[in-house]
Amino acid sequence: MRTIPRSLFEGTAEQLQSRVAAFRQAREDHKLTEGVPAPRDHELIEWLAASDEEFELEPEPTAPEPPEIPLQTRLEIAVRTHLDEAARALGYDGMFSAVTYAEEPAVPRFQREGRALRAWRSLVWAKCYEILAEVEAGTRQPPSEAELIAALPEIPG
């Protein structure tokens, strides 16, 4: 069986098969005519139609599997997202923005929230790394992202 490179035909394998079959039929039908020009198609289609050899279109290239994201990286992303979502719920752009208010006395409410969020952030990361150390030591099963978030200290109310 001959394999046709994808660079020679833009379309699906079914479309290629269909065009070749249609061209073969057009050539057969043309045998019954006089004074009518012979049917024409792309030279690849004509060549395949004239050949008795079976053919297939080169398979579509498959995308490589994305690399496995290490557990620690996945969990750290989940924690960062959790922290940012908590800060956004209070009206900040994210945790980074919220903690910049910790030392800004101009608006006492923002300063209180900034200090509270900064302290909470530290407690969250300490717990996260404690859990990761337990996993590394083999004393704890690796948690899912949701299980890790559930094990973290709650945001101060």
C-alpha positions in Angstrom: 0.0 0.0 0.0 1.3 3.4 -1.0 1.3 6.2 1.6 0.6 9.6 0.2 2.4 12.4 2.1 0.2 15.1 3.6 2.2 17.7 1.9 0.7 16.5 -1.4 -3.0 16.7 -0.4 -4.7 19.1 1.9 -7.7 17.3 3.2 -8.9 14.2 5.0 -8.2 10.6 3.9 -11.9 10.3 3.1 -11.8 13.4 0.9 -8.8 11.9 -1.0 -10.5 8.6 -1.5 -13.7 10.3 -2.6 -11.9 12.5 -5.2 -10.0 9.6 -6.6 -13.2 7.5 -6.9 -15.1 10.4 -8.5 -12.3 10.9 -11.0 -12.2 7.2 -11.9 -16.0 7.4 -12.5 -15.7 10.5 -14.6 -13.1 8.7 -16.7 -15.3 5.7 -17.2 -18.3 8.0 -18.1 -16.1 9.8 -20.6 -15.5 6.6 -22.5 -19.1 6.9 -23.6 -18.7 10.4 -25.1 -17.3 11.7 -28.4 -15.7 15.1 -29.0 -15.8 16.0 -25.2 -12.5 16.8 -23.5 -11.4 14.2 -21.1 -11.9 15.0 -17.4 -9.0 16.6 -15.6 -8.1 16.9 -11.9 -5.0 17.5 -9.8 -2.1 15.4 -11.1 -2.0 13.4 -7.8 -5.7 12.5 -8.2 -5.2 11.5 -11.8 -2.1 9.5 -11.0 -3.9 7.6 -8.1 -7.0 7.1 -10.3 -4.8 5.5 -13.0 -3.0 3.2 -10.6 -4.5 0.0 -9.4 -2.3 0.3 -6.3 -4.1 0.8 -3.0 -3.2 4.0 -1.1 -3.7 5.8 2.1 -3.0 9.4 3.3 -0.2 9.8 5.7 -1.7 9.9 9.2 -2.3 13.3 10.9 0.7 14.1 13.1 -0.3 13.7 16.8 0.5 16.4 19.3 3.0 15.4 21.8 1.7 14.7 25.3 2.1 17.7 27.5 4.8 17.2 30.1 3.7 16.1 33.5 3.6 19.0 35.9 5.5 18.0 39.1 3.3 17.6 42.2 4.9 20.5 44.1 4.4 22.9 41.2 0.8 21.9 40.8 0.1 22.4 44.5 2.0 25.7 44.6 -0.1 27.0 41.7 -3.3 25.9 43.6 -2.1 27.7 46.7 -1.3 30.9 44.8 -4.6 30.8 43.1 -6.4 30.3 46.5 -4.5 33.3 48.0 -5.3 35.5 45.0 -9.0 34.5 45.0 -9.3 35.3 48.7 -7.7 38.8 48.2 -10.0 39.4 45.2 -13.0 38.5 47.3 -12.1 41.5 49.4 -11.7 43.8 46.4 -8.0 43.7 45.8 -6.4 42.8 42.4 -4.7 39.8 44.1 -2.6 38.9 47.1 0.4 40.8 45.9 -1.6 44.0 45.7 -3.4 43.4 49.0 -0.2 43.0 51.1 1.2 46.3 49.8 -1.4 48.0 52.1 0.1 46.4 55.2 2.4 49.4 55.9 0.2 52.1 54.4 -1.6 54.0 57.3 -3.5 56.4 55.1 -6.6 54.2 55.1 -6.8 52.1 58.3 -9.2 49.5 56.9 -6.8 48.7 54.0 -3.9 48.6 56.4 -5.7 46.1 58.7 -6.7 43.9 55.8 -3.2 44.1 54.3 -1.6 43.0 57.6 -4.2 40.3 58.1 -3.8 38.9 54.6 0.0 39.1 54.8 0.1 37.1 58.1 -2.5 34.6 56.7 -0.4 34.2 53.5 2.6 33.3 55.7 0.6 30.7 57.7 -0.8 29.2 54.4 2.7 28.8 52.9 4.1 27.4 56.1 1.3 24.7 56.2 1.7 24.0 52.4 5.4 23.4 52.8 4.8 21.3 56.0 2.5 19.1 54.0 4.9 18.8 51.1 7.7 17.8 53.5 5.4 15.1 54.9 4.8 13.8 51.3 8.5 13.9 50.6 9.2 12.0 53.8 6.6 9.4 52.8 4.5 10.0 55.9 1.6 11.4 54.0 -0.1 10.6 50.7 0.2 13.3 48.1 -2.9 15.5 48.4 -5.0 16.7 45.5 -5.2 20.4 45.0 -8.6 20.5 46.7 -7.4 18.4 49.6 -4.4 20.7 50.1 -6.6 23.8 50.1 -8.9 22.2 52.6 -6.0 21.5 54.9 -4.7 25.2 54.9 -5.6 27.7 57.5 -8.8 29.6 56.9 -8.7 33.3 56.0 -9.2 35.4 59.1 -12.7 36.8 59.3 
